[in-house]
Amino acid sequence: MKVSLITGTFNSGRTLQDTIDSVAKQDHKDIEYIIVDGGSTDDTLEVIRRNSERITKWKSEPDLGIYDAMNKGLRMATGDIVGIINSDDFYHRKDSISIIVKYLKEYKTDCVFGDVIFVDPNDTNKMTRYFSSKKFHPSKFKFGFIPAHPTFFTYRSNFEKYGLYKVDYKIAADFELLFRFLYIHKLSFQYIPQALLKMRTGGVSTSSIQSTFVIMKENRRAFKENGRYTNYLFLLIRYFYKIFQFMPSIRKI
């Protein structure tokens, strides 16, 4: 099965090489790697050009943000299966994509997802949080819970049937898309009990109290636009639960 991996970039010169290296080291042989840059002004394009033989397709032009970049990549993709890997994330194991393909085939499911290890941006061997998707169920969307988006893989045909990311969301278009796919359209899924990827802390969705309020507002909007109900009190519950994810001692990897 051909897998398309999509990376959206903007001024990602400091971290992009790790992302590219991790994709290149995957032992799954049929990977299409697509990078969509938003018109970076740092050395991102230099990194891309330096690795051009390891990248299947790339483009650089102004865009409407990360979700617009993801959508451009999805439109460029030709793989049977599609996944997103952000420019400050990287696969810490060479068999991540092989595992994903194996689960999709064996369980004959529409989607798969697994766990993520959050790491210190200056020391990627130092875990700061373990994000487990094990207990996810679509009923938990109303409390703001989603499976780990960077480990979410599905068939390209599902994006063609059910739509792409909504570019007018600032932070939570991934929540809206997963809610639409898994709750509204009830795509089948299988949890992979493995940490498939490492993610540096400090991204837009984890960087401030203000971003928390934006996420909650957009999560509620996702429900309303899809004809379902939640409220801010429900959505606050997720932030109490997150405290336990910052305790590495309670989790064995």
N, C-alpha and C positions, 0 to 999 in steps of 0.2 A: 504493500500500500504506500502510495506517495503521500508524504506529509509536508504541508506548507507551514513554515514558521515565519511570523511577521514581527518585526521590530520597528516601532516608531521612535524617531530620535529628534532631539533639539538640543544643541550644545551639550552633547553627551560624550565629548572626546575623552574625558577622564575615565569612563567606565565601559565604553562600547567595546574595546578590545577584548575584555573578559567575556562579554556576551558572545562575540563572534567566535572566540576560541572554544567556548563551551559547546556551541552548535557544531563546529567543525569536528570536534572530538566524539560526537555521537556515533554509536556503532550501527544504528539503523542506516541502511545504505541509500534509501530513496528519500532524500530531503531537499526541498526547495526552500531556499532562504531568501527572504525579501526584506529589504530595509527601506523605509520611507522617512526621509528627513524633511523637517519643516523650514529649511532655510537657515541652517546653523551658521553662526559667526565665529565659532571657535575652531578647533582642529578636527571636528567630527568628520568632515568630508575627506580630510587627509587620511583618517583612519579607514574610512570606507574604501577609498581608492587603493590604499595599501593592501587591502584584503579583498580586492575585486574578484580574484579567482575563487574565493571561498563564498562569494555572494552570488546568488542566481540572478536577482534583479534588484535594482535600486533606483530611487529618484530623489531629487531634492528640489523643493519648491515651497513657497509659503502655504500654510494650511490654517485650519480653524482650531488646531489643538490636537492632542494625542488621539482622541477618538476619530477625528477626521483622518489622521495618519493610518490608524488601524483599518478604517473602511477602505482607504486607497489600497492598502496591502491586500485586503480581502478581495477586492475587485481584480487585482493582479494575480491572485493565487490560482493555481491549476491543480493542486493536490486534492486527493480524496478526503484527507483529514486536515484540519486547520487548528493552529494554536498560536497564542500571542506570547512573546518573550520580550519584556521591556528592556530598555537599554542600560538599566542599572541592575538587572537580574542576570543570573547565569546558572546553567546546569552544573551541579557539583559532582554528577555521576555520568558516565558515558552511555549508560543504558536507559536513561530517562525516556527517550522517544520509543525505544524498543518495548519498554514496559507498557507504555500508553497504547501502542498498536496492538500488543498482545491482549490487553484487557478488552479493547474494542472488538477484536475478533472473537475471543473466547466467550465473552458474555453477550455478544450480539446486541449491544446496547447503543443508544444514540449518542451518549456523551460519557466522558470519564473525567475525574478530577482526583487530586491527591493532596498532600501536605506541602507546606512551605516553611523553610527555615529563614527567619529574619536575622540578619547579621549586622555587625558594626560596619559602617561605611569605610572606616580606616583599617579595620582588621576583620577580613571576611571569614576568619577561622573562629571568631568570637560570636556565639549565638546570643541574641538579645530577646528572641521570642520564637516560640514554635506555634505555627498556625496549623491546627488539625481540622480537616474537613470530615472526619469520621462520623460525627454526630449530626451532620447536616441532614435536614429533611425540608422539603418545600414549604411545609407549614411554618417553618422558622423565618421565612422571609419577612413576615409581619413584624418581627422583632429586630430586623436589620441584619440577620445572619445570611451569609452566602458562603458557598464553597470557595476555596482559594482560586481566584480568577486566573493567575498565571499558570495554573495546572489544568485549566479547563480546555478540553479538546473535544471537538465534535466534527461531524461531516460538513464539508463545504456546502452541500446541498441544503443544509438546515438554515444557513445564512441566506440562501437564495429564496427559501420558502418563507422564513419568518422575519427577515430584515436584519439590518446592520446596527451598529452603535448609533445612538442619537447624539449628534454633535453639539446640540444646544445644552447638554449637561456639562457642568464644569468638572465634576469629580466622579459622579456615580452612574455614568452610562453603563459601566460594567454590571452594576447591580441591576439596572433596568433590563439589560439584555438577558442576564441569567434568570431574572424573575419571569421575563416574557417566555424564554425557552423552556424552563423547568416547571414553572407554576401554571402559566396561562396555556401553553401548548403541550404541557405534560410530556416532554421528551424523557425517555428512559435514561437512567444513568447508573454508573457503577463507581463506587469509591475504591481508589487504589491506596492501600495502607503503606505508603512509602512517602518520604520526603523527596520530591522530584526536582526541587529547584531552591536556590538561595536568592534572597532578595535583600538588598541594602535598605536600611531604614533611612528615613528622611525624605521620602517621596511626598508628592502633593497631598495624598490622602491621609498621611500620618504626621504632617508637619506642624499643625497648630490647632488650638482650640477653635479658631474660626472655621477651619476646614471641617471640624466635627459638626458644626451647625449646618454647614452647606450640605454635607453628606446626609444628615437627617432630613433636611428640607427636600433634597432631591429624591431620597428614598420614598418619602411620603408622596411626592409627585408621581413617581413610578407606579405606585399603587393606584392613584387617582386616574392616571392616563390609561391604565389597563383595566379600569372598572372594578377595582378591589379596594378594601379599606384597611388602614392601619392608623396609628396616631403617634404623637411624639413620646408619650409615656411608654408605649410598647417598644419604640425604637431605642430608648435610653437603656433598656435592659442589656443590650449587647455590650455596652461600655463597662458594666460591672463584671461581666463574664471575661472580658479581655484581660483583666488584672491577672487572672490565673495563667494566661499564656505567656506572661513575663517571668514565670518561675520555672526555669529550665530543670531544676532539680526534681520536679514532679513528673518529668517526661523523659523517657529513654529513647534515644534515636538509634 
